[in-house]
């Protein structure tokens, strides 16, 4: 497998060859050591992203994730990112996937069993600033559970939270990225995808050591409608990340590539924070 070109996206300090496309590179990154079933799931998710049936950012993962990487999928849901990441990192890497909902866990474990995903660690837990137990809230509207809007109840401001007619609650274990790394002997974190309905700042609070040490690429859902329930502002959060770690630049997936951006805007959910060095890493 050829090395990834040692260039970052256009608009960053490290110039990129006009012929390089993160989307095109994604087509050829699946390590041959992964199982045929794992490659099939990978291909299905990639095709779904092209047809807007899955998040398009899936097509840009290989620009910042390499075989052998150790990565985190926080808010894994049904594995939209978990299984493509597992295919990219291959047998020498690992995906640490966290989903506190039993429904999502059942799906994740079923697909893991089918694909033989031995490089995936699944945890039925939320992720936050420190280990403990916290309430989870699942809104129900017209009798229908809105699983995708399940969120951590701790720290929410009811005045800023759209109220459902009914809310299911339960208590779940919470871990932090740093505590998980210490427990499982993970020294290097290369990538973190975090989609936790507004709790993203709290997840990063519990990943300070990993970020300070590794500067992993961060794919974060940042929307005022979610982050606002915790009294936060989307653009202020994005600014805080870049102020604390100036090496990070912010990107959105656009036109088949990662495009630099300065602001969080309505209609775009996911934002990549990555360093020039992350794009320039060769494959192992």
Buried (B, 14 or more C-beta within 10 A) or exposed (E): EEEBBBBBBBEBEBEBEEEBBBBEBBEEBBBEEBBEBBBBBBBBBBEBBEEEEBBBBBBBBBBBBBBBBBBBBBBBBBBBBBBBBBBBBBBEBBBBBBBBBEBBBEBBBEBBEBBBBEBBBBBBBBBBBEBEEBBBBBBBEEEEBEEEBBBBBBBBEEEBBEEBEEBEEEEBBBBBBBBBBEEEEBEEBBBBBBBBBBBBBBBBBBBBBBBEEBBBBBBBBBBBBBBBBBEBBBBEBBBBBBEEBEEBBBBBBEEBBBBBBEEBEEEBBBBBBBBBEBBBBEBE
